[in-house]
Amino acid sequence: MEPTEQNLSKKERHELRRQEKLAGRNSTESKKRLSTIILWSFIVLFVGGTIALMVGLASKNSDVQFLVGAVKAADDSDQMKGAPLKEAKIILIEYSDFQCPACRSYYQIVKKLSQEFPDLSVVYRHFPLPQHANARTSAQAAEAAGQQGKFWEMHDMLFDNQQNWAESKTSREIFLGYALALGLDIEKFKTDYDSSATKIKIEKDYQSGAKDINGTPTFFINNKKIQNPRNYDEFRSTIEQVGRNS
């Protein structure tokens, strides 16, 4: 027969209550620890799942985003640099406007890509936007320089100094200054700048993309239109993916 509290001495009753309180505290602390473990387990699972989902989405979003639209294949009439067309694993065609601020932002990215990927051929096609007063004349300057083997040098000079000529009423004189700086034959440059052949070349570039292009720059990889990458790393990843799948 178990002793009742009445049968216990005062000291024993005090010890019993102390043990009961201690047991109660231990039970409460155990419940708190269990609750904490459950909470942190949930947090770890939630965070881990979120990270896995984000990684999965990032991986999915990193895939090359091809858009509706194709373009005329590059040929020897195009202005190009990098790997020769017959040897290139990847051909990047850019439709661009020398007066376009966005094109200026992308120009260094494309330049760096051409230096990093030896199997990449970069093709530049003119797409002068009608709202840019000096878009066609700057294209003429680049093509005229190209007649003397300095297209890309003029290309870089035009973008590097875009703010100096974009709104100028005397852009022709500025372009002549660039031609002098590049060591070109000025009389030939003037002739080629104004020639019908130069203007026809620019118009052919424009018409070759008019159906599928709404703005500049617009890029095609291996003749397929892509969503413009947001930065250099995205563009490099795009080139690498296409290269692996070619």
Order of alpha helices (4+ residues) and beta strands (2+ residues): alpha-beta-beta-beta-alpha-beta-alpha-alpha-alpha-alpha-alpha-alpha-beta-beta-alpha
